[in-house]
Amino acid sequence: MPRAGARLVAWRWVVWLVDLLLQGPLHDGFGVGTALGVPLQLLSGTLLWWWTQRFLLGSRIPWLPLLPGAMLVSAGVLGVVAWSAIYMPGAVDRSLRQFGPFGSLFVLLSWLIVLFTVITIGICVGHVIAQEEPVARRLGTPAPPVAPTVAGSAA
């Protein structure tokens, strides 16, 4: 793939930064509460991960087949964040007592592994869903490439 220009690279970082900065107000529903905040975060996350997949795939896949993965990742990340609010304070305290200053680092690295596992699984399951026949027709998912046959092999 050709290298992206500096302006395009900066724009990509701006999109991610704006999304990260808006997470607090989104979670609070811009002052309305979590009843509005959670759907807003799901929508924001879906849009961000939808765009991210499209960007990482170099626009080789149409938009609609990427939607199931974006929705699953958004829901999964929101679940990890909710779980983290409950589990992480105690885990950090225990780890700090047991390992000292490095304890919080161990917990953070473990949390990142969980987060990126959820992201990876969401994208993979979204791909599988987008390949299923009824969904693939609706989303316009491109047919998978056919593996070349080797001459003389038995079928």
Secondary structure, 3 states (H helix, E strand, C coil): CCCCCHHHHHHHHHHHHHHHHHHHHHHCHHHCCHHHHHHHHHHHHHHHHHHHHHHHCCCCCCCHHHHHHHHHHHHHHHHHHHHHHHHHHHHHHHHHHHHCCHHHHHHHHHHHHHHHHHHHHHHHHHHHHHHCHHHHHHHCCCCCCCCCCCCCCCC
